[in-house]
Amino acid sequence: MRAADARSGATGGSMGAMVLEFGMGVDVHGLDGTKAACRAVSDAIRHSSLPMFQEVRQRGGTMLVDVTVGVPEPASVDVERVRRELPHGEVSVRAVSGGLRVPGSDTLIACAAITVSVEYPR
């Protein structure tokens, strides 16, 4: 079950969203959607520390990390490269239409939303 679909369960299964993080990334000169998306993900997690996930691992749980990045041209994003920005958990990345191509420049802005949930064995 994916984090975005997770539901609370008392005897195992998945717990709903436990962490929501948001970030913005910019490729100032180059219109590189992947670079901007990676920077947005890095911005979202840069100041996070999630010590509760040590207990999750000890109890056999899995951290599920769902990432949505908004960029003007979603097909241009290398989602595997963006996924590598996240050091822990089972990570899925989806690029959607969004962000901003700054008019009159070669600047591109990406937005990232990261949802973290937990799944325990049944």
Biotite code that builds the C-alpha atoms (Angstrom):
import biotite.structure as struc

atoms = struc.array([
    struc.Atom([0.000, 0.000, 0.000], chain_id="A", res_id=1, res_name="MET", atom_name="CA", element="C"),
    struc.Atom([1.374, 3.429, -0.914], chain_id="A", res_id=2, res_name="ARG", atom_name="CA", element="C"),
    struc.Atom([1.741, 6.225, 1.628], chain_id="A", res_id=3, res_name="ALA", atom_name="CA", element="C"),
    struc.Atom([-0.788, 8.385, -0.168], chain_id="A", res_id=4, res_name="ALA", atom_name="CA", element="C"),
    struc.Atom([-3.385, 5.599, 0.329], chain_id="A", res_id=5, res_name="ASP", atom_name="CA", element="C"),
    struc.Atom([-2.373, 4.629, 3.864], chain_id="A", res_id=6, res_name="ALA", atom_name="CA", element="C"),
    struc.Atom([-4.975, 4.216, 6.578], chain_id="A", res_id=7, res_name="ARG", atom_name="CA", element="C"),
    struc.Atom([-4.610, 3.820, 10.295], chain_id="A", res_id=8, res_name="SER", atom_name="CA", element="C"),
    struc.Atom([-4.471, 0.241, 11.589], chain_id="A", res_id=9, res_name="GLY", atom_name="CA", element="C"),
    struc.Atom([-4.212, -0.939, 15.203], chain_id="A", res_id=10, res_name="ALA", atom_name="CA", element="C"),
    struc.Atom([-2.953, -4.477, 14.545], chain_id="A", res_id=11, res_name="THR", atom_name="CA", element="C"),
    struc.Atom([-0.624, -3.868, 11.640], chain_id="A", res_id=12, res_name="GLY", atom_name="CA", element="C"),
    struc.Atom([-1.038, -2.418, 8.202], chain_id="A", res_id=13, res_name="GLY", atom_name="CA", element="C"),
    struc.Atom([-0.486, 1.226, 7.426], chain_id="A", res_id=14, res_name="SER", atom_name="CA", element="C"),
    struc.Atom([-0.688, 4.375, 9.461], chain_id="A", res_id=15, res_name="MET", atom_name="CA", element="C"),
    struc.Atom([-1.793, 7.626, 7.817], chain_id="A", res_id=16, res_name="GLY", atom_name="CA", element="C"),
    struc.Atom([0.505, 10.500, 6.991], chain_id="A", res_id=17, res_name="ALA", atom_name="CA", element="C"),
    struc.Atom([2.903, 11.153, 9.857], chain_id="A", res_id=18, res_name="MET", atom_name="CA", element="C"),
    struc.Atom([5.049, 13.857, 8.243], chain_id="A", res_id=19, res_name="VAL", atom_name="CA", element="C"),
    struc.Atom([4.338, 16.456, 5.573], chain_id="A", res_id=20, res_name="LEU", atom_name="CA", element="C"),
    struc.Atom([7.198, 18.521, 4.164], chain_id="A", res_id=21, res_name="GLU", atom_name="CA", element="C"),
    struc.Atom([7.215, 21.157, 1.436], chain_id="A", res_id=22, res_name="PHE", atom_name="CA", element="C"),
    struc.Atom([10.004, 22.763, -0.552], chain_id="A", res_id=23, res_name="GLY", atom_name="CA", element="C"),
    struc.Atom([10.901, 24.984, -3.462], chain_id="A", res_id=24, res_name="MET", atom_name="CA", element="C"),
    struc.Atom([13.826, 24.603, -5.852], chain_id="A", res_id=25, res_name="GLY", atom_name="CA", element="C"),
    struc.Atom([15.134, 26.820, -8.624], chain_id="A", res_id=26, res_name="VAL", atom_name="CA", element="C"),
    struc.Atom([17.303, 26.295, -11.678], chain_id="A", res_id=27, res_name="ASP", atom_name="CA", element="C"),
    struc.Atom([18.351, 29.912, -12.183], chain_id="A", res_id=28, res_name="VAL", atom_name="CA", element="C"),
    struc.Atom([19.914, 29.520, -15.637], chain_id="A", res_id=29, res_name="HIS", atom_name="CA", element="C"),
    struc.Atom([19.001, 26.493, -17.685], chain_id="A", res_id=30, res_name="GLY", atom_name="CA", element="C"),
    struc.Atom([15.316, 25.553, -17.387], chain_id="A", res_id=31, res_name="LEU", atom_name="CA", element="C"),
    struc.Atom([16.314, 22.126, -16.000], chain_id="A", res_id=32, res_name="ASP", atom_name="CA", element="C"),
    struc.Atom([13.200, 20.627, -14.388], chain_id="A", res_id=33, res_name="GLY", atom_name="CA", element="C"),
    struc.Atom([15.147, 17.774, -12.789], chain_id="A", res_id=34, res_name="THR", atom_name="CA", element="C"),
    struc.Atom([17.671, 20.108, -11.182], chain_id="A", res_id=35, res_name="LYS", atom_name="CA", element="C"),
    struc.Atom([14.889, 22.334, -9.827], chain_id="A", res_id=36, res_name="ALA", atom_name="CA", element="C"),
    struc.Atom([12.925, 19.282, -8.574], chain_id="A", res_id=37, res_name="ALA", atom_name="CA", element="C"),
    struc.Atom([15.993, 17.878, -6.780], chain_id="A", res_id=38, res_name="CYS", atom_name="CA", element="C"),
    struc.Atom([16.563, 21.233, -5.125], chain_id="A", res_id=39, res_name="ARG", atom_name="CA", element="C"),
    struc.Atom([12.909, 21.404, -4.063], chain_id="A", res_id=40, res_name="ALA", atom_name="CA", element="C"),
    struc.Atom([13.132, 17.963, -2.426], chain_id="A", res_id=41, res_name="VAL", atom_name="CA", element="C"),
    struc.Atom([16.401, 18.909, -0.727], chain_id="A", res_id=42, res_name="SER", atom_name="CA", element="C"),
    struc.Atom([14.786, 22.117, 0.538], chain_id="A", res_id=43, res_name="ASP", atom_name="CA", element="C"),
    struc.Atom([11.845, 20.134, 1.922], chain_id="A", res_id=44, res_name="ALA", atom_name="CA", element="C"),
    struc.Atom([13.974, 17.720, 3.961], chain_id="A", res_id=45, res_name="ILE", atom_name="CA", element="C"),
    struc.Atom([17.010, 19.863, 4.765], chain_id="A", res_id=46, res_name="ARG", atom_name="CA", element="C"),
    struc.Atom([15.932, 20.761, 8.319], chain_id="A", res_id=47, res_name="HIS", atom_name="CA", element="C"),
    struc.Atom([14.098, 17.563, 9.207], chain_id="A", res_id=48, res_name="SER", atom_name="CA", element="C"),
    struc.Atom([15.081, 14.973, 11.754], chain_id="A", res_id=49, res_name="SER", atom_name="CA", element="C"),
    struc.Atom([12.698, 12.097, 12.304], chain_id="A", res_id=50, res_name="LEU", atom_name="CA", element="C"),
    struc.Atom([13.974, 10.098, 15.297], chain_id="A", res_id=51, res_name="PRO", atom_name="CA", element="C"),
    struc.Atom([10.650, 8.237, 15.593], chain_id="A", res_id=52, res_name="MET", atom_name="CA", element="C"),
    struc.Atom([11.574, 6.224, 12.515], chain_id="A", res_id=53, res_name="PHE", atom_name="CA", element="C"),
    struc.Atom([14.307, 4.387, 14.413], chain_id="A", res_id=54, res_name="GLN", atom_name="CA", element="C"),
    struc.Atom([11.522, 2.744, 16.416], chain_id="A", res_id=55, res_name="GLU", atom_name="CA", element="C"),
    struc.Atom([9.617, 2.031, 13.214], chain_id="A", res_id=56, res_name="VAL", atom_name="CA", element="C"),
    struc.Atom([12.595, 0.085, 11.845], chain_id="A", res_id=57, res_name="ARG", atom_name="CA", element="C"),
    struc.Atom([13.063, -1.753, 15.165], chain_id="A", res_id=58, res_name="GLN", atom_name="CA", element="C"),
    struc.Atom([9.430, -2.880, 15.018], chain_id="A", res_id=59, res_name="ARG", atom_name="CA", element="C"),
    struc.Atom([9.853, -4.121, 11.437], chain_id="A", res_id=60, res_name="GLY", atom_name="CA", element="C"),
    struc.Atom([8.000, -1.244, 9.859], chain_id="A", res_id=61, res_name="GLY", atom_name="CA", element="C"),
    struc.Atom([8.670, 0.430, 6.553], chain_id="A", res_id=62, res_name="THR", atom_name="CA", element="C"),
    struc.Atom([8.801, 4.180, 6.020], chain_id="A", res_id=63, res_name="MET", atom_name="CA", element="C"),
    struc.Atom([6.831, 5.086, 2.883], chain_id="A", res_id=64, res_name="LEU", atom_name="CA", element="C"),
    struc.Atom([7.869, 8.348, 1.227], chain_id="A", res_id=65, res_name="VAL", atom_name="CA", element="C"),
    struc.Atom([5.646, 9.782, -1.505], chain_id="A", res_id=66, res_name="ASP", atom_name="CA", element="C"),
    struc.Atom([6.984, 12.774, -3.407], chain_id="A", res_id=67, res_name="VAL", atom_name="CA", element="C"),
    struc.Atom([5.059, 15.006, -5.783], chain_id="A", res_id=68, res_name="THR", atom_name="CA", element="C"),
    struc.Atom([7.020, 17.645, -7.680], chain_id="A", res_id=69, res_name="VAL", atom_name="CA", element="C"),
    struc.Atom([5.343, 20.352, -9.718], chain_id="A", res_id=70, res_name="GLY", atom_name="CA", element="C"),
    struc.Atom([7.250, 21.614, -12.753], chain_id="A", res_id=71, res_name="VAL", atom_name="CA", element="C"),
    struc.Atom([6.143, 23.269, -16.007], chain_id="A", res_id=72, res_name="PRO", atom_name="CA", element="C"),
    struc.Atom([7.125, 20.194, -18.087], chain_id="A", res_id=73, res_name="GLU", atom_name="CA", element="C"),
    struc.Atom([6.674, 17.043, -15.948], chain_id="A", res_id=74, res_name="PRO", atom_name="CA", element="C"),
    struc.Atom([7.936, 14.696, -18.686], chain_id="A", res_id=75, res_name="ALA", atom_name="CA", element="C"),
    struc.Atom([11.343, 16.406, -18.508], chain_id="A", res_id=76, res_name="SER", atom_name="CA", element="C"),
    struc.Atom([11.955, 15.290, -14.911], chain_id="A", res_id=77, res_name="VAL", atom_name="CA", element="C"),
    struc.Atom([14.225, 12.308, -14.241], chain_id="A", res_id=78, res_name="ASP", atom_name="CA", element="C"),
    struc.Atom([12.206, 10.873, -11.338], chain_id="A", res_id=79, res_name="VAL", atom_name="CA", element="C"),
    struc.Atom([14.928, 8.323, -10.522], chain_id="A", res_id=80, res_name="GLU", atom_name="CA", element="C"),
    struc.Atom([17.419, 11.145, -9.967], chain_id="A", res_id=81, res_name="ARG", atom_name="CA", element="C"),
    struc.Atom([14.906, 12.964, -7.754], chain_id="A", res_id=82, res_name="VAL", atom_name="CA", element="C"),
    struc.Atom([14.267, 9.735, -5.808], chain_id="A", res_id=83, res_name="ARG", atom_name="CA", element="C"),
    struc.Atom([17.977, 9.506, -4.953], chain_id="A", res_id=84, res_name="ARG", atom_name="CA", element="C"),
    struc.Atom([17.674, 12.806, -3.032], chain_id="A", res_id=85, res_name="GLU", atom_name="CA", element="C"),
    struc.Atom([15.852, 10.875, -0.291], chain_id="A", res_id=86, res_name="LEU", atom_name="CA", element="C"),
    struc.Atom([18.146, 8.729, 1.853], chain_id="A", res_id=87, res_name="PRO", atom_name="CA", element="C"),
    struc.Atom([15.596, 6.537, 3.648], chain_id="A", res_id=88, res_name="HIS", atom_name="CA", element="C"),
    struc.Atom([12.395, 4.646, 3.095], chain_id="A", res_id=89, res_name="GLY", atom_name="CA", element="C"),
    struc.Atom([10.511, 3.206, 0.175], chain_id="A", res_id=90, res_name="GLU", atom_name="CA", element="C"),
    struc.Atom([10.355, 6.241, -2.110], chain_id="A", res_id=91, res_name="VAL", atom_name="CA", element="C"),
    struc.Atom([7.989, 6.984, -4.966], chain_id="A", res_id=92, res_name="SER", atom_name="CA", element="C"),
    struc.Atom([8.210, 10.154, -7.066], chain_id="A", res_id=93, res_name="VAL", atom_name="CA", element="C"),
    struc.Atom([5.590, 11.661, -9.336], chain_id="A", res_id=94, res_name="ARG", atom_name="CA", element="C"),
    struc.Atom([6.108, 14.744, -11.505], chain_id="A", res_id=95, res_name="ALA", atom_name="CA", element="C"),
    struc.Atom([3.013, 16.831, -12.221], chain_id="A", res_id=96, res_name="VAL", atom_name="CA", element="C"),
    struc.Atom([2.275, 20.032, -14.062], chain_id="A", res_id=97, res_name="SER", atom_name="CA", element="C"),
    struc.Atom([3.022, 23.013, -11.841], chain_id="A", res_id=98, res_name="GLY", atom_name="CA", element="C"),
    struc.Atom([5.887, 25.190, -10.765], chain_id="A", res_id=99, res_name="GLY", atom_name="CA", element="C"),
    struc.Atom([6.813, 28.263, -12.779], chain_id="A", res_id=100, res_name="LEU", atom_name="CA", element="C"),
    struc.Atom([8.882, 29.211, -15.785], chain_id="A", res_id=101, res_name="ARG", atom_name="CA", element="C"),
    struc.Atom([9.796, 32.810, -14.993], chain_id="A", res_id=102, res_name="VAL", atom_name="CA", element="C"),
    struc.Atom([8.697, 35.014, -17.909], chain_id="A", res_id=103, res_name="PRO", atom_name="CA", element="C"),
    struc.Atom([11.509, 36.644, -19.839], chain_id="A", res_id=104, res_name="GLY", atom_name="CA", element="C"),
    struc.Atom([14.266, 34.501, -18.287], chain_id="A", res_id=105, res_name="SER", atom_name="CA", element="C"),
    struc.Atom([15.768, 31.029, -18.291], chain_id="A", res_id=106, res_name="ASP", atom_name="CA", element="C"),
    struc.Atom([14.714, 30.427, -14.665], chain_id="A", res_id=107, res_name="THR", atom_name="CA", element="C"),
    struc.Atom([12.495, 27.526, -13.627], chain_id="A", res_id=108, res_name="LEU", atom_name="CA", element="C"),
    struc.Atom([10.912, 26.973, -10.195], chain_id="A", res_id=109, res_name="ILE", atom_name="CA", element="C"),
    struc.Atom([9.736, 23.593, -8.889], chain_id="A", res_id=110, res_name="ALA", atom_name="CA", element="C"),
    struc.Atom([7.580, 22.853, -5.847], chain_id="A", res_id=111, res_name="CYS", atom_name="CA", element="C"),
    struc.Atom([7.751, 19.616, -3.853], chain_id="A", res_id=112, res_name="ALA", atom_name="CA", element="C"),
    struc.Atom([5.335, 18.000, -1.421], chain_id="A", res_id=113, res_name="ALA", atom_name="CA", element="C"),
    struc.Atom([6.595, 15.010, 0.570], chain_id="A", res_id=114, res_name="ILE", atom_name="CA", element="C"),
    struc.Atom([4.308, 12.741, 2.571], chain_id="A", res_id=115, res_name="THR", atom_name="CA", element="C"),
    struc.Atom([5.808, 10.172, 4.949], chain_id="A", res_id=116, res_name="VAL", atom_name="CA", element="C"),
    struc.Atom([3.798, 7.334, 6.446], chain_id="A", res_id=117, res_name="SER", atom_name="CA", element="C"),
    struc.Atom([4.556, 3.938, 7.982], chain_id="A", res_id=118, res_name="VAL", atom_name="CA", element="C"),
    struc.Atom([3.546, 0.421, 7.080], chain_id="A", res_id=119, res_name="GLU", atom_name="CA", element="C"),
    struc.Atom([3.855, -2.455, 9.557], chain_id="A", res_id=120, res_name="TYR", atom_name="CA", element="C"),
    struc.Atom([3.757, -6.169, 8.762], chain_id="A", res_id=121, res_name="PRO", atom_name="CA", element="C"),
    struc.Atom([0.411, -7.798, 9.384], chain_id="A", res_id=122, res_name="ARG", atom_name="CA", element="C"),
])
